[in-house]
Amino acid sequence: MLGEQDAETIVRPACPDGRSVNVADGVTDRRISGRGEQVLSVHGEDGAVPHTSLPTTPEQWRGYLSEYGELYLRTAGECDRDRFTGEQVAMCWLGFEPAAEQAVLTAERRLGVRFPPGFRAFLLASDGWSGVGGCIDELFPCENIAWFRDTFDGMGFIDLYAEKQGRESCDEYVAVFRHSLVIASGEDHWLLAPTAAGPDDEWPAYGFRPECGELNEFSTFAELFHASRETLGDE
C-alpha cells in the first residue's frame, strides 16, 4: 500500500517501459497539514506559503465549484468553451443538479462501500462535473462510478503492469488499480482507494497519467480536485 507523502516525491524504477515513475501526494510542491484539517499549501514566488481551505460540505463545494467554473472558462481555449451551453457559461456552472441522497446510497450499495465524506459532499453539490483542468474529460455521476478493475481501461492497465510483477512500483500500481474506484476519466484517470481510509474516513485519491506512467497520491479527493485547479493557470 502506498503510504502518505509529505511534500516529497519518490522516484521509483521505471515501469513498465523504462521511464521514471513518480508516486507523490501531488504534482506540485505541496505540504499537507494532516487529515483532520484539510489545508493545502503552495510555495509562492516570494517563498511565502499561502493557505487555501478546501471544501468539506455540499454548500462549500457549490461555492468552490462556482469559482472553479469561472476560472476554467476564463482560461479555457475556444474549443473547450464550445462544449458548454450559453446558460452554463453565463452561470459559470459546469456541473449538474445535486445528487439525491437516495442516488448516492444506491451507488454505495451497488459498489459495496460508503463514499468518503468529502467525495460524498461533492456529489451532493453536483452529480458529476465537466470542465476539469488537466487531461480529465469529466467527473462521473453516481451511476457511472465503478471499480477500476471492472472497466475496460482498468483491466488493460492491470494486465500491463502485472507483466512486470516483482518490481515494487509495478506491484503497488496493480494493488491500487485492483482496489480503487474510478471517479473520473479522459486521457487520465482519477481513483479513490477505500483500503487506506483515515480516522476521519477520508480515502487516499490518485491521479493516474498513463502517457507518462505517473501515479500521484493525494490524502483526499478534495486535494486531488484542487491540484487540477492549479493546472488551469491563474489569474
C-alpha positions in Angstrom: 0.0 0.0 0.0 1.3 3.4 -0.9 2.0 5.5 2.2 1.2 9.2 2.7 4.0 11.5 1.5 4.9 14.9 2.9 5.7 17.1 0.0 8.4 14.7 -1.2 8.3 12.7 -4.5 9.6 9.2 -4.5 11.2 8.4 -7.9 10.8 4.7 -8.3 12.2 2.4 -11.0 10.8 2.8 -14.5 7.7 0.7 -15.2 6.8 -0.8 -17.4 8.6 0.8 -20.3 11.8 2.2 -18.8 10.6 5.7 -17.8 10.8 7.1 -14.3 7.6 6.9 -12.3 6.7 9.4 -9.6 4.5 8.5 -6.6 3.7 11.5 -4.6 1.0 13.4 -2.8 0.6 15.8 -5.7 2.0 17.2 -8.8 3.1 20.5 -7.2 5.3 21.3 -4.2 2.5 20.8 -1.6 2.5 20.3 2.2 -0.5 18.7 3.8 -1.3 19.7 7.4 -3.0 16.3 8.1 -6.3 14.6 7.5 -8.1 16.4 10.3 -7.6 19.9 8.9 -7.7 19.9 5.1 -5.4 22.8 4.3 -3.2 23.0 1.2 0.0 24.9 1.0 1.9 26.0 -2.1 5.1 28.0 -2.2 4.6 31.4 -3.8 7.3 33.2 -5.9 8.5 35.1 -2.8 8.9 31.9 -0.8 5.7 32.5 1.2 3.3 29.6 1.8 -0.3 30.8 1.3 -3.1 28.5 2.5 -6.4 27.6 0.9 -9.1 25.8 2.9 -10.6 23.0 0.9 -14.4 22.3 0.8 -15.9 19.7 3.0 -19.7 20.3 2.9 -22.1 20.4 -0.1 -22.5 24.2 0.5 -18.8 24.8 0.5 -18.4 22.6 -2.6 -21.0 24.6 -4.5 -19.2 27.8 -3.8 -15.8 26.3 -4.6 -17.1 24.8 -7.9 -18.6 28.1 -9.0 -15.2 29.8 -8.6 -13.6 26.8 -10.3 -16.0 27.0 -13.3 -15.4 30.7 -13.6 -11.6 30.2 -13.7 -11.9 27.3 -16.1 -14.0 29.3 -18.6 -11.6 32.3 -18.3 -8.5 30.2 -19.1 -10.0 27.6 -21.5 -9.5 27.6 -25.2 -12.4 28.3 -27.6 -12.8 24.6 -28.4 -13.2 23.8 -24.7 -15.7 26.6 -24.1 -17.8 25.5 -27.0 -18.7 22.3 -25.2 -20.9 24.3 -22.8 -24.3 25.9 -23.2 -24.8 29.6 -23.0 -26.6 29.1 -19.7 -23.6 27.2 -18.3 -21.2 29.9 -19.4 -23.4 32.7 -18.0 -23.7 30.9 -14.7 -20.1 29.7 -14.6 -21.6 26.4 -13.5 -20.1 23.4 -15.3 -21.8 20.8 -13.2 -25.2 19.3 -12.7 -28.0 19.1 -10.2 -27.0 17.8 -6.8 -27.3 14.1 -6.5 -30.2 12.9 -4.4 -29.3 11.2 -1.2 -31.0 8.1 -2.5 -28.9 8.1 -5.7 -25.7 8.2 -3.5 -27.0 5.4 -1.3 -27.9 3.3 -4.4 -24.3 3.8 -5.8 -22.8 2.9 -2.5 -24.9 -0.3 -2.2 -24.0 -1.3 -5.8 -20.3 -0.9 -5.1 -20.4 -2.2 -1.5 -18.8 0.8 0.1 -19.7 4.1 1.8 -18.0 7.0 0.0 -15.6 9.2 1.9 -17.2 12.3 3.4 -15.5 14.8 1.1 -16.5 13.0 -2.1 -20.0 12.4 -0.8 -20.3 16.2 -0.2 -19.1 16.8 -3.7 -21.8 14.6 -5.2 -24.5 16.2 -3.0 -23.4 19.6 -4.5 -23.1 18.3 -8.2 -23.7 14.9 -9.5 -20.7 14.9 -11.7 -18.7 17.8 -13.3 -17.4 18.7 -16.7 -14.6 21.2 -17.3 -11.7 19.9 -15.3 -8.1 21.1 -15.5 -5.6 18.6 -16.9 -6.4 15.6 -19.0 -9.8 14.7 -17.4 -12.9 14.9 -19.5 -15.5 14.6 -16.7 -16.1 13.5 -13.1 -18.7 10.8 -13.2 -22.2 11.0 -11.8 -23.2 8.4 -9.2 -24.5 5.9 -11.7 -21.2 5.8 -13.6 -18.7 5.3 -10.7 -17.2 1.9 -10.9 -14.4 -0.3 -9.7 -11.4 0.4 -11.9 -10.8 -3.3 -12.2 -14.2 -3.8 -13.8 -13.6 -1.2 -16.6 -12.0 -1.8 -19.9 -9.2 0.6 -19.2 -8.7 -0.7 -15.7 -8.4 -4.3 -16.8 -5.9 -3.3 -19.5 -3.6 -1.4 -17.1 -3.8 -4.2 -14.5 -2.6 -6.6 -17.2 0.1 -4.2 -18.4 1.6 -3.6 -15.0 1.2 -7.2 -13.8 3.5 -8.3 -16.6 6.3 -6.6 -14.7 5.4 -8.4 -11.4 8.2 -8.2 -8.9 9.1 -4.6 -9.4 7.9 -2.8 -6.3 6.4 0.2 -8.1 4.5 -2.0 -10.5 3.1 -4.2 -7.7 1.9 -1.1 -5.9 0.3 0.2 -9.1 -1.6 -3.1 -9.6 -2.8 -3.1 -6.0 -4.1 0.5 -6.4 -5.8 -0.3 -9.7 -7.5 -3.5 -8.3 -8.8 -1.9 -5.1 -9.8 1.6 -6.3 -13.0 3.2 -7.7 -12.6 5.2 -10.9 -14.4 8.5 -10.4 -13.2 10.5 -13.4 -11.6 9.7 -16.8 -10.3 11.2 -20.0 -6.7 10.7 -21.1 -6.0 10.4 -17.4 -8.0 8.7 -14.6 -8.9 9.7 -11.0 -9.1 6.9 -8.4 -10.3 6.6 -4.8 -8.9 3.8 -2.7 -11.0 2.6 0.3 -8.3 0.2 1.5 -6.4 3.0 3.4 -9.2 5.1 5.0 -8.0 7.5 7.6 -9.5 8.2 11.1 -11.9 10.7 9.5 -13.0 8.1 6.9 -11.4 10.0 4.1 -9.7 7.9 1.4 -6.5 8.4 -0.5 -7.0 9.7 -4.0 -4.9 9.1 -7.1 -4.3 10.8 -10.4 -3.1 8.3 -12.9 -1.4 9.6 -16.0 -0.9 6.7 -18.4 1.0 8.7 -21.0 4.0 9.2 -18.7 3.3 6.3 -16.2 2.7 8.6 -13.2 0.5 7.7 -10.2 0.2 10.7 -7.9 -1.2 10.2 -4.5 -3.3 12.8 -2.5 -4.6 12.5 1.0 -8.2 13.3 0.0 -10.4 13.8 -3.1 -10.6 17.5 -2.3 -6.8 17.8 -2.6 -6.8 16.0 -5.9 -9.5 18.2 -7.3 -7.7 21.3 -6.1 -4.5 20.2 -7.8 -6.4 20.2 -11.1 -7.4 23.8 -10.4 -3.7 24.7 -10.3 -3.2 23.3 -13.8 -5.6 26.0 -15.1 -3.0 28.7 -14.7 -4.2 31.8 -13.0 -5.4 34.9 -12.5 
